[in-house]
Amino acid sequence: MRVVIAGGHGQIALRLEKLLSAGGDQPVGIIRNADQAADLKARGAEPVVLDLEKSDVDTVAAVLSGADAAIFAAGAGPASGTDRKDTVDRGAAALFAEAAERAGVRRHIQVGSMGADRVDDPSIEPTFAIYLRAKKAAEDDLRTRDLDWTILRPGSLTNDEGTGKVLIAESTGYGSVSRDDVAAVLAALLNAPHTVKRTLELIEGETLVEAAVAGTVD
């Protein structure tokens, strides 16, 4: 399976690329900085240098052409300003989804954010609320697309070693999850058609990843 990943040098994406390559798939990572290409190659991924904030739908569709799946794992990052939270977390996500439609790449997974349904909660820190609004707008856009989409909302991310055990549900409650385990879940979702048109939350749990993904049935 050829899988194009937006945000190809992100912490989750690098883990995902290594998993996909080890499993015999062909990961393609979209990166802004050519200096990052070696890191992707070391994980068995094909790097494509492309700035989604400055690109157009035809250019991105050309990268997606011939792919079996697309995963949006890009993010402006916590240190970014409010403008980039919109241009990356919303704008780039919408562009990537539109390009997938144009390229005929139906399987589409988007990494969202837990709490996106609470954007108007006055207790949320203002800068984080801006991020959540961008994420929610990207989710709302994706739901209108003619794609086989799944939105995955991880809890608080850690760099702890993955346990391989998670909880996945439409509502899990708040919790944390390792980036290792998020990557493993994303890989499993690629072959989980029962999760199409679903928005799922993810935290650490007691169920092995494959069984947890298989158990996410209506």
Secondary structure, DSSP 8 states (H G I E B T S, - for coil): -EEEEESTTSHHHHHHHHHHHHTT-EEEEEES-GGGHHHHHHTT-EEEE--TTT--HHHHHHHHTT-SEEEE-----TTS-HHHHHIIIIIIHHHHHHHHHHHT--EEEEE--TTGGGTT-TTS-HHHHHHHHHHHHHHHHHHTSSSEEEEEEE-EEE-S---SEEEEES---S-EEEHHHHHHHHHHHTT-GGGTTEEEEEEE-SEEHHHHHHT---
